[in-house]
Amino acid sequence: MEAVINNVIAGFNSVINNSEFKIYPSPASQFITISFRKFADEKVELKIFNMTGTSLRNQTINSESESIIDVKDFPSGIYYIEIKMQENLFRAKFVKQ
């Protein structure tokens, strides 16, 4: 079975907002918050990459509520976040100040 891939782009002063989740703030200074709307109590794979594709974070979170991800040690720049829920794969960008 193939995964469905959805790409979402976040600019400055924005919220990544789709029917499954939202990610905020962007730009972020210390933390990003992922708030899930569907997939209650599901295990979610989360990966964060820098612009060169180096993996900086790889963890499993639970989608039952909000998850706060610490990014304060990341250098300023643009990052890619990949969220895999069930057979769906979502990709987004966020800005770290």
C-alpha positions in Angstrom: 0.0 0.0 0.0 1.4 3.4 -0.9 1.5 6.3 1.5 -0.4 9.5 0.7 2.0 12.4 0.7 0.8 15.9 1.5 3.1 18.9 1.3 2.4 22.0 3.4 4.6 25.1 3.5 4.7 27.6 6.4 6.0 31.1 5.9 6.7 33.8 8.5 4.1 34.5 11.1 2.0 31.5 10.1 0.4 28.3 11.3 0.7 25.1 9.3 -3.0 24.2 9.3 -4.7 21.3 7.6 -7.5 18.9 8.4 -5.3 16.5 10.4 -3.0 18.8 12.4 -1.6 22.3 12.9 2.0 23.3 13.7 2.8 26.7 15.3 4.5 29.1 15.7 6.5 29.7 12.6 8.9 31.3 13.1 9.7 29.5 16.3 12.3 30.4 18.9 12.3 27.6 21.4 9.4 25.2 20.8 6.9 24.2 18.1 3.5 22.8 19.0 1.8 20.1 17.0 -1.9 19.9 17.6 -3.8 16.9 16.1 -7.4 17.0 15.0 -7.8 13.4 13.9 -6.2 10.1 14.5 -7.0 10.2 18.2 -4.6 8.2 20.3 -2.5 7.0 17.4 1.3 6.7 17.3 2.8 9.3 15.0 6.3 9.2 13.6 8.0 12.6 13.6 11.2 13.6 11.8 12.9 17.0 11.5 15.5 17.7 8.9 17.7 20.7 8.1 18.0 22.2 4.6 20.7 19.7 3.7 18.6 16.7 4.6 20.4 15.9 7.8 18.0 14.3 10.3 18.0 16.2 13.6 15.1 14.6 15.3 13.4 11.2 15.0 10.8 10.3 17.6 7.4 8.8 18.1 4.7 10.9 19.6 1.0 10.3 20.5 -1.7 12.1 18.6 -4.2 12.3 21.4 -3.5 16.0 22.0 -0.8 18.6 21.6 2.9 17.7 21.4 5.5 20.3 22.2 8.8 19.8 20.4 11.9 21.5 21.7 13.9 23.3 18.9 15.8 25.8 21.0 19.2 24.2 20.3 18.6 24.3 16.5 20.5 27.1 14.7 18.3 29.7 13.0 17.1 28.6 9.6 14.4 26.7 7.7 13.6 23.1 8.7 11.5 20.3 7.2 9.1 18.3 9.4 7.8 15.0 8.3 4.8 13.5 10.1 3.6 9.9 9.4 0.2 9.0 10.6 -1.2 5.6 9.6 -0.7 5.4 5.8 -0.4 9.2 5.4 2.8 11.2 5.2 2.8 14.9 5.7 5.7 17.2 5.0 6.0 20.8 6.0 8.5 23.6 6.6 8.9 25.8 9.6 11.3 28.6 10.4 13.5 28.7 13.5 14.6 32.2 14.6 
